[in-house]
Amino acid sequence: MSGLLAGKRLLVTGVITDASIAFSVAKLAQENGAQVVLTGFGRLSLVERIAKRLPEPAPVIELDVTNTEHLAGLADKVREHVDGLDGVVHSIGFAPQSCLGGGFLDAPWEDVATAVHVSTYSYKSLAVAALPLMSPGGAVVGLTFDATKAWPVYDWMGVAKAGLESASRYLAMHLGKQGIRSNLVSAGPLRTMAAKSIPGFEQFEDAWTERAPLGWSLTDQEPAARACLALLSDWFPATTGEIVHVDGGYHALGA
Ligand SMILES: NC(=O)c1ccc[n+]([C@@H]2O[C@H](COP(=O)([O-])OP(=O)(O)OC[C@H]3O[C@@H](n4cnc5c(N)ncnc54)[C@H](O)[C@@H]3O)[C@@H](O)[C@H]2O)c1
């Protein structure tokens, strides 16, 4: 087996369509020698159908990251397919509609709590659930959208992402002793199902299309996926708690 991830065993969450960032990660990972196990949320038959479009059909395990039974049983279910894990990809985000699109001042705590549970706390939950299968050299990688700034319509999802960025640094601190890294990829806007659920998302699309120094494709998930692969590989052995921007350089600009 050859490729950047030759022989690595990965757990990839977050596939729901073939536009999902996670789908690109799974596809590229297989093309680069990895064995991939997927998790799916809710519409499992849909995820299973999408999984068949990968170069190698991948098994799908049901996982709602807010479900403690699913989390407790995850390691055993993964063990049915692989004998350990070298990498875990968290590609999960959700916020109720009240939390997005300009409703920042009115969103009720219950909705904000859901956004933070699914999009922030779950990063830790997933890592801990997978930990019994991991060993030194392992990596956890997640996806963020630059949370150092307040964006027009991102609202509480932005707050959840700020929490995710912090959670990744804390995970890096707590898992460092076990030789496990935690890093995030900060991607520019991509037309996925999650993105389409954000009212006013086209504002991001226009801004990136006009201003990203390297230019930006709204439909090419591969650059973000490539960065995930690099962070999962052995080529960032001393990097943890880091955020790698894959946004055409947009974050480097001033107002
Ligand atoms: N699309 C973008 O513009 C963009 C930019 C930067 C970061 N991201 C991040 O990338 C990640 C992947 O999103 P995407 O854009 O590929 O969209 P997507 O809609 O394809 O993926 C989101 C995934 O989250 C899963 N999910 C939601 N609630 C869940 C739960 N309770 N348990 C388990 N899974 C759950 C969905 O099933 C789906 O597979 C998210 O963290 C998102 O915030 C997206």
The ligand as an ORCA input file, in Angstrom:
! r2SCAN-3c Opt
* xyz 0 1
  N     -19.303     24.444      4.309
  C     -18.578     25.455      4.777
  O     -18.604     26.586      4.245
  C     -17.698     25.238      5.971
  C     -16.641     26.133      6.206
  C     -15.835     25.940      7.330
  C     -16.088     24.878      8.180
  N     -17.139     24.019      7.914
  C     -17.374     22.924      8.865
  O     -17.165     21.697      8.209
  C     -17.837     20.685      8.944
  C     -18.596     19.800      7.963
  O     -19.670     20.513      7.381
  P     -19.974     20.498      5.827
  O     -19.868     21.912      5.370
  O     -19.228     19.431      5.129
  O     -21.547     20.206      5.803
  P     -22.379     18.820      5.779
  O     -23.810     19.240      5.940
  O     -22.036     18.017      4.592
  O     -21.855     18.077      7.096
  C     -22.318     18.377      8.396
  C     -22.467     17.034      9.080
  O     -22.810     17.184     10.470
  C     -23.571     16.038     10.793
  N     -24.285     16.193     12.062
  C     -25.187     17.149     12.422
  N     -25.658     16.895     13.656
  C     -25.024     15.752     14.092
  C     -25.086     14.973     15.283
  N     -25.900     15.304     16.310
  N     -24.299     13.873     15.393
  C     -23.455     13.516     14.368
  N     -23.371     14.207     13.222
  C     -24.144     15.312     13.077
  C     -24.525     15.919      9.597
  O     -25.123     14.626      9.546
  C     -23.566     16.171      8.449
  O     -23.012     14.963      7.983
  C     -18.719     21.407      9.966
  O     -18.049     21.451     11.205
  C     -18.791     22.806      9.375
  O     -19.098     23.781     10.342
  C     -17.924     24.177      6.835
*
